[in-house]
Amino acid sequence: LTTRHFQDYILIKLWIIFSWRVIKLLGSGGFGDVYKVVKHNDPDKTESAMKTEMVIGDRRMLRLKIEVMVLMKCHEQTDPQCKQHFVAFVDRGKTAKFKFLVMGLVGKSLEDIRRDVLGHNYSRSTVIQCSIQTLIAVRDLHGIGYLHRDIKPQNYAVGLGEQQNTVYMLDFGIARKYTVGETKEVK
């Protein structure tokens, strides 16, 4: 399938099988696409982000599966402080041709914000707040036993609306569980 045909296929399948309506394509990458979506029967019309991943022949990509596992583990935490820098896990599903993950929608990445304000300086307090929140997200991810392995400004984003001052960690596709001590016990 061409990329365009694959995107059309996804739009149809998501609506018919899973009741998700695609509002627009947010971005494309080497492993799939990200869409802004809304659940067909949601009276609040809450917008979410949907990440898709193609199934190519017998090769199954594991990035989305890992991302689902990490987000679910984040949101099992009983302390709200330990999950405040991770987007909400909303839904997941799969067909013969693609898998998808639906999660909370966030705003611009820190990379996009940096690029947009190039030539302007951040205030010192903004830099400090952003740094603190990104490090707290790393600490909380390590606290549930995972290493991100791809920390960069593109993988952090600010929230929307009331959450606009919160920084969220994103893209756990290459995250891995880590081991501790000489026993190599998985944390």
N, C-alpha and C positions, 0 to 999 in steps of 0.2 A: 504494500500500500504506500502511496505517496503521503507525505506529511499532511497535505490538505485533505486527502481522502480519509486518512486516519482520524483527523480532527472531526470531520463530518460524521464518521462512524461513531466516535465517542459521544458526540452531541445526541445522536439518535438513541444509542444504547442507554445513556444516563437518564434520559427522559422516560423512555419506555419501561426499562427494567427497574431502575433505582429511584425514580421520581425526582431527580435533581435537574434543575433547569440552569443551563449555562448562560450567564449574563455576558461575559466577554473573556477572551484570552488575555491573561496577565503576562505570560512569558513562556518561552520555549527554551529547552536545554537539550543536551545530548541524550538524556534518558527519558524525556517526556515533556509534558506541558503542564502549566498551572493556569487554572481558570477561576474566575469569580463565579460562584454558584449560589442558588437559593433552593431550598427544599420546596417542591411543588405545593404541598399541603400545609406549609408553615404560615399561620395567620400573621405572625410578626414580620415575615419576609426577611429574616435574619440572613445577611450575606456571609458566606464562608469562602474559604480558598480550597480548591480541589487540585491535588497533585496527581497526575496520571503517569503510568509507566507501561510501555509496550511489552508484550510477551513476544519475543522474536524466536520463531521456530522452537527447538527444544531448549534453547538457552533461556533460562529464567533469571531475570535480574532480581537481586535481593535487596536493593537499596530501599525500595518502598516498604518491604517487609520489616527491615530493621527500623525504619523511621516510625512505623506503626508501633512496634514493640517499645521503642524508647518513649514515645509520647504517652502510650498507655501506662508505662511504668511511672513516668513523671506525675501523671494525674491520679495514681493510686496513693500518692503521698497524702497523709492526713493533715499535715501542717500546711496551711495555705501559703505561708511564706516560702516554702520549698518548691512551689510550682508556679509562682507568680511571673517568672520569666520564660514560660513555655506556653505556646498557643494551645487552645483547647482542642482535644481530640473529639471529633464530631461523628464520623462514620468511616467505613471502609468497605470495599467490595472488589469483585473481579469478574471478568468474562474470559472467554478463551483467548481474546486478543489484547486485553489490557487489565491493569489493576489500578485502583484509585484509593486515595486517602483524602478525607475531608477534615479540615481543621479551621480554627479561628482565623479570621481575616485580619491582617496587620497592614500598616502603612509602609512607608519607604524604608529601604534598607539604609544602614549607616553609610554604606558606600554611596548610594544615591544622594543622600543628604550632604555628604562631604563634597561630592561633585557639584551639586546645585549651589552650594555656598562658597565655591572656590573663589578666592579673592576676598572673602569676608572671613573674619575671625570669629570662632566660637568664644563665648565668654569662658573664663576659667571655671566657673561653677558648672557650666554645661559639660565641659570636658570631664570634670571630676565625677559628676553624677553618672554620665555615660560609662566611664571607666568602672565605677563601683558596680553598676548594674550588670555589665558584661562579665565581670569577675564573679559576682554572686551567681550568675547563671552557670558559669563553669563549675563553681563549687557545688551547686545543687545537682548538676549532672553527674559529677564525680560521686556525690553522696548516694546516688542510686546505682552506682557501679558501672558507669559508662564513660568512655573517653570520646570526645567529639571528633577529633582528628582532622578537622577542616575549619579551624577558627579563622575567620577573616571578616571584614566589615560587611560583605555581601550576605553573610549568614546571621546577621543581627538586624532587626527591624524595630521601628517604634510602633506603638499601638495606635488605634484610631479612637476618636471621640474622647471619652473620659480616661482612656488608657494611653493618651498621646505622650505622656511622660514616662511610660514604661518601655524598657528595652526588652525585646524577646529574642531568644536564641532559636535559630531555624536550621533546617537541613541536616538531619541526622543519618543520612544515607550511607555514610562510611563509618559511623560510630561503631565502637566495639566495647564489649564487656572487658573489664580489666581484672588482673589477678593480683593478689597481695601475698607477700611473704615467700618463704622458700617452698611452701607447700603448693604454690601456684593455685591456691583456692580462688575461684571466681568470686568476686565481691558481689 
